[in-house]
């Protein structure tokens, strides 16, 4: 219902823009299906445990369940790679140009590697695209590449993406060796025999591991595009999607209570002093980079009681122009004032909804930065309190409507249905010198599902493609089957090139887009 209401509120031009933007965003999920969900069904199709059509349908069902069960933590860990100034200005022409440019770049690279039959990572391409538009925007705004990325969040994501394939390789190899010791069933360690399905118990095992990978894929990879789809909706239809309008009076009151509690915490002398120092640091960075925003710098200077600014020159990962002027205490008070006496978020006007979203995003960014920069000066209990309150305040703005989840799950399934064969052949026959055995497929999928589930619990994005393909390689190594060097080189080359190519593509597309949006 909300979608049709949003459509009816738009003019013809805006409606066309929204449809184009959503087509691009959901198109990314279809390409994601070409790559990643194809990995989930690769072993059951290759081993003849399920017919391709039924395997894809089965995987799609469990992807959908995974999308719903997985929450939205991964979705917004991706979004928070973007600098805070983009997140509070997403409804500007440049904000939308960034989102569409990064999605377009990710689609181009994913499609190119799929066409080659390479299990490249949709996660890598998306993250590289985000970094590319962030850096290009920073370069165009103030001549600096580094300030366009939240480097703290980027380092967390990078570690997860680098470690997960190594974990997949080692654990899958170890699991296969353990199975050989504990399960001496010869048929388990044989490759498929033509079109003959495997024995019933092996078939059940492989279908179970396929189910687990599909569920894990939905809970992690399925979220990656959802946050960006939300940025598209927020940018074009802010009156409907700036806040979660389905929130009831209880949700609204929870936000008010959290804002009051956060204000009380931040007014305590020790945290108030730390906030002053933090603002000085960001203002110093703005000075060092010669950001030509004299009005912003003057406003920030006026809010400081002392001027040891020129001595603090360390780079910080957030947008200094924005954060130098943020004072979370008045922001929290503004949130309370905006919501008191209201029965729900729908009571707010369109402008009030946007203002509240901006305040909540800025408040969350300010608190997260405080905890990150001065965590060693804040007790563990208070850090937990601050993080908990910031999380509660993010709920009205970090949400995903049901129809978006449905759309993502359907697109993942459709992408798999039209593109699975290239990836299945690579996984089954081209990684190892010998064809994939039942045990190798089961071990690799079980390890992939477990690794992805662990990452999902931590809110970290990982690549289903890389975890599973490295798991297959690990089982080939453990089985002494040998590895096809040419295929592995191509996969490794795609892994190495994905980030820089996606960054260059998205940065270039965004640069071109700025010619039209100013």
N, C-alpha and C positions, 0 to 999 in steps of 0.2 A: 504493500500500500504506500509506504513512504517513498518508494522509487517512482511510482506514478505521480504522486504529489510533487516530487522534485521536478520531474519532466514537465508537468503542467505549469510550473512556475517560471520556466525558462523561455527566453525569446528564441527565435529560429536559429540565430547564429550560435548562441550558447548551447542550444540543444545539439546542433551538429558537432560542435567542439567536444561536448560530453560523450557523444556516441563514438567519435573518432578516438578519444582518449581511452574509453573503456575497451574498445576493440583492440587497441595496442596493448593495454594492460592484460586483458584476458588472453590475447595472442601470446604474450610471454608465458603464461601458464600452459598453453598448448605446446609450445616449444619445450618447456620444462618436462612435459609428458613425453615428448620425443626422446629426451635424454634420460631422465631420472626414473620415471615409472617403468620405462622399458627395462631398466636394470632389475626392477623388482620382479618382473615376470620372466626374466631371461632364462632362469634355470628350469622353471616348470614347463616352459614351452620347449626349450632345447632338449630336455629329458623326456618329452612326450607325456609328462604327468598330467597336463591339461591341454586341451585344444586352445589355440590362440585366442579365439573369440571369447571363450568362457574364462580364460586366464585374465584377459583385459577387463572383462566385466567384474570378475571377482576382485581384482586388484583395485578397480575404481571404487567399488563399495567400501573396501577397507581404507582406501585413501580418504574417502569422504568421512568415515567414522574417525579416522586419525585427525583430520582437519578440525573436527568439532571437539574431540577429546584433548587435543594438544594445547588449547588455549591460544593466546596471542603474544606470548613473551618473545618468541623468535621474530614475529612480524615487526615488532617495534624495536627490537635490538638492531634490525636492519635500518629502520627509519632513523634511529638515533646516530647512525653514521653521518647523517647530514648535519651541517652546522645549525645552531639554534636560530640564526637570522633567517634561514630558509623556512624553518618550521613555523615561524611566526609571520611570515610574509608569503605563504604558499598561494594565496589567492591573487597575487600579482602576476603579470604576464611572464616575468622571468621565473617565478616559482613554478608555474605550470610547464614552462619550457624546459626547466631542469628535469622534472619528473618524466616528461615525454621523451626527452633526449636520452636519459639513462635507460629507460625501457626499450627504446628503439635500438640502442647500441647492444644491449643484452640479447635482444631477439636476433640481430644480424649475426653476432658471433655464435650463438647457440645453433642457429640454423646452419651456418657454414660448417661447424664441427660435426653436427648430425649428418649432414650430407656426405661427409667423409667417413661416416660410421664410427666416429671416435666418441668414447664415453667421456666427453669433457663436462665440466661442472657448471651447471646453471647458477649455483651459489657464487662461484668465483666470478662469473661474468657479471652478475648483478652487483656484487660488491665492488668490482673494478669500475663498473659504470657509475656507481654512486660516487666513488672517489674522483673519477674523471670530471663529472659536472661540478663537484664541490671545489676542486682545484681550479678549474677554468673560471668559475664564478669569482673566486678569490683573486685570481690573476686580473680579471677584468675590472674588479672593484678597487683593488688597492695594490696591484702589482706583485702580490705574494702568493705563491702556490700553497704553502704549508698551512695557512690559516683556514683553508676551505674544507678541512676534514676534522672530525672529532677523533683525534689520534688515540685517545685512551680507549674508546670503543673499537676503533679499527684494530688496535693491537690485540684486544681480547678476541675479536672475530678471527683475526689472522692466525693466532695461536691454535684456535679450534680447528681451522681449516687445514693447517699444516700437520698437526698431531694426529688427527682422526685417520688419515690413510695409513700412517705408520702403525697405529694401533690395530687397524683392520688387517694389515699384512701379518703382524706378529701373532695376534690372537687366532686368526683363521688357520695359520700354519700350526700353531700349538694345538688347536681343537682337533684338526685332522689327525695329528699324531696320537692324540689321546684316544680318539675314536678307534684308530687301528689297534690300540692296545686293549681297549675295553669291549669292542664290538667286532668279533672276528667273523663277520658275515661277508663272504667273498663278493656276493652280488652288489653290496653297497659300494664297492670300490671299482666298479666297472663303468665304462661309458655307455650311453644309450645304444641299443641294438636296433638300428633302423627306425621304423615307425612303431616298434613294439613298446608299449608302456612298461614302466618298471613294476616290480612286485608291489602288492597293495600297501604293505607297511612303509616301503620307501616312498611310494607315491604320496601317502598321507603325510610323511615327514616333510617332503619338499613343498607340498601345498601349505603346510603349517608355517614353514620358514618364509615362503612367499607372502603369506598373510601377515606375518610379523613385520617384514620389510615394508609392505604396502602401508600398514598402519603407521609405522615409524616415519615413513616418507611423508604421509599426509600430515602428521603431527609436527614435522620440522620443515621440510621443503615446501609443503603446501601453504605454509604461513608467509613465505618470503615475499610473495607478491601482494599479499593482502594489505600490508601497511602502505604500500605504494598506491594501491587502488584507492585506499582511504584518502591519501593525499590528493589524488585526482578529484574525488568527490568533494572533499573539503574545499579545494580550490575553486571549483566551478559552481557548486551548490552549497555554499557555506551555511545558509539559513537552515538547511535540513541536516547537514552532516558535521558541522563544527563541534557539536556536542551530541552525546548519546541521549536522544530525546525519549527513548524508551525507559529511561531511568525514572523511578517513581519518587514519591516524597521521601522515602527511606534513604534512597541513594543520594538525594539532594542534601538531606540532613547529615549524612555521613561525610559529605564533602565539607559542609559548614563546620562540623565538629573537628575534622582533620585540620582545616585552615586555622581555627582558633588555637588548637593544641600546638601547631607548628609555630604560630606567632608567639605564643608564650615561651616556647623553647628558645627561639631565636632572640628574644628580648633579654635572656639571661646574659650577664656581663661577659662571660668568657666567649660565647658564640657571637655576640655582638661585636667584640673586638676582632675576632677572626674574620667576620664578614667585611669589616672595614679594611683589613689587610688584603683580603681577596680582591676587593674593588680596586685598591691601589695597584695591585699586580696587573689586572686587566687594563687599567688606564695607562700604566707604564708601557705595556705592549702596544697600545694604540698610538702612543707618542713615538715609540721606537720605529714603528712601521710608517709613521707620518701619514696616518689616515686623515684625510681632509674632512673631518667632521667636527669643526670647532664648536658647534652648538652642543654636540654630545659630550665632547671633552670638557667644556666649561661646566655643563650640568653635573658631570661626575665630580669635577674638582670642587664644586660648591658643596657637595654632600660629604666631603671629607674634612676632618678636623685638623689634619696635619699633612705635610707635603714631602714625605720621603720617597717621592715617586720615581725620581730619576735614578735611584739606586737599585730598583727592582726591575730587571730586564729579562727574566727568564721567560721563554715561550710557554704559552698555555694552550690547551687543545680546543677551547671553545672560542666563539666569536667575541673578541675583546670589546668591540664597539657596543654590542648589546649588553654583555655582562658587566661592563664597567658602570653602567647606569642602573643596574637592577638593585633594588633594595627589597628583599623578600618580606620584611615586616609590613610595609605599606601594601605590598602585593597581596599578602594573606588577608589583611584588613579589607582590601577591596573585594576579594572573593566573598568574604563574609557579608559585606554590605550588599553585594549584588544578589545574594541568594536568600537572605533572611526575609521571611514573609512570603516566600514563593512556595507553591505546592509541588512544582516540578520544573524541569528545564524548559518545557514547552511554554511556560509562562513568560520567558524572556523574549524580547524582540530580536530580530535578526542581528542588529548591531550589538545588542547586549550579549548574544550568544558568541559572536566573534570576539568581543572584548574579553569575555570570561575565558574562552579557549586560549587566547594569547596570554592572559595572566597565569593560567594554570601551567602552560608550557614553560613560560619564563620562570615561574616559581620552582617547577621541578628541575629545570636546568641549573638554577642557582643553588638549590640544596644539594644536588648530585655533585656539583663542582666543589662545594664546601666540604663535603664528606671525603671526596677524592683527594683534595689538596691538603687537608689538615686532619686526615684520619688518625694520624699518630698523636694528635693533640686532643682528640675527643675519645672518651671512654667507649668501650665496645657496646655497652648497653645504650648509650645515647646515639651511637651510630645506627644501631638497629631501630631505635625510635624514629630518627630522622628519615631513614630509608623507608620505613613502614608508612610514615605520614606522606612522604612524597609519592609512594605507590598508591595510596588511597586518593590523593589529589589528581593522579593521572587517569583514574578510571573513567571520568566523564569524557575524556578526549582520546583515550587509547582503547578503542573498541572496534569491533567488526560486525556489521549487520549479517543476519542469517543468509540473505540472498547473495552476498559476496562470497560467503563460505561455500554455498551451493555452486555458484559459478566457477570458483576455483577448482573444486572437486570434479565438476563435469569436464572442464577444460583439460585437466590433467589426464582424465580417462580418455577423452577424445584424441589428445595428442599421442597417447600410447597406441591407440587403435590404428592410427594412420602411420606411425613411424617406428614400431617396435622391431621390425625385422633386421634392420641394419645393426642395431645395437646388440640384439640377441646373438647374431652370428659372431660379432667381435668378442663378446663375453664367452661364448661357448667354444669357439674354435681358434681364435686368433691371439689370445693372450698366452696360452701354453702351447708347447709343441705337440702335446697329446690332447685329445678331446676331453672335455670336462666330464668327470665322473659324478655319480649321485652324491657321494660323500663330500666331494669338493664343493659342489653347489650348495648343499645343505649347510656345511660349515661356514662358508663365506656369507650366506644370507643370515644365518643366526648371529654371527658376529656383527654384521652390518646393522641388523635390527637393534641389537643391544647397545652398540656404540651410539646410534642415532637417538635412541630413547634416553640415554644418559645425557647427551648434549641438549636434548629437548628440556629435560628437567632443569638444566642450568641456563636455559634461555639462549643458547648459543647455536648459530647456524652451522651445519656441517654439510658436506656434499655426499649424498647417497651414491652418486656415481663413483667418486674417488674411494669411498670406504669399501664399496662392493668390489670394484675392479681390483683394488689393491688386495682385498681378501682373496679373490680368485688367484692372483699372482702368488700370494702367500701359500695357498694350498698346492699350487703347481711346484713351488720351491720345496715344500715339505715332502711332496710325493716324488720328488726327483724326476718330474716329468719334463723339466726344461721350460724355458720361457722364450717366446718368439721375440727376438730382440727388435725387429723392425716395428711390430705393433706397439711394444712397450715404449720404444723411442717416440713414436707418434703420439701416444697418450701422454708421455712425459712432456713432449714439446707443447702439446695443447695446454697442459697444466701450467707450464712456465709462461706461455704467451698470453693466456687468458686475461690475467690482470692488466698488463700493459696495453694489450690491444683494446680491451673493453674501455680502459681509461681514455685512450686516444680517440676511440670512436665516439664515446659519449661527450668528451670535451669538445671535439670537433662539431658534433651535431648541435651542442648547446651554443657554441660560438656562432654558428650559422643562424640559429634560432634568434639570437639577440639582434640580428640585423632587422628582424621583423617586429619584435616586441619592444625594442629599445632598451 
